[in-house]
Amino acid sequence: MNAGTTVQYTTGRAGLPAAATVRRWVAAALHGRKGARSVTVRFVDNEESQSLNWEWRGKRRPTNVLAFPYSGAARLRGGQLGDLVICVPVARAEALAQHKPFKAHCAHLAVHGVLHLLGHDHDNDTEAERMEAMETAVLHRLGYPDPYTPIP
């Protein structure tokens, strides 16, 4: 378990995964990585997600997950990897549209975000396939189905 993971709920905790569950997801995504890794996972509303998405990515809409990797001294000090911001309303809408349990979708978003913090990306088909395979493997270890297999 990754005791260095902090979980913040700005939208209240009702219907959201427990902090211990989120820590388990982060630890699974970090499995086999050397060194302590500290991650903050923050559950937010549309307004905060949109504000951050505009400030950091120039996009005027909320998004499902944002990853903010630490660099330099901050990353070295205490093994701080970075912050993840999961937008609850967007995640709920996506889970509903994709016919997936909300908790499973949150697990996917957390794992996806941690992989971004570790430096993985999906800017081209090769990178996307590699990252999706890693996400699927981690989620399988956690007991969740392949997030990229459509559910009718």
Secondary structure, DSSP 4 states (H G I P E B T S, - for coil): --TT-EEEESS-STTSPPHHHHHHHHHHHTTT--S--EEEEEEE-HHHHHHHHHHHH--SS--SEEEEE--HHHHHGGGEEEEEEEEHHHHHHHHHHTT--HHHHHHHHHHHHHHHHTT---SSHHHHHHHHHHHHHHHHHHTPPPTTS---
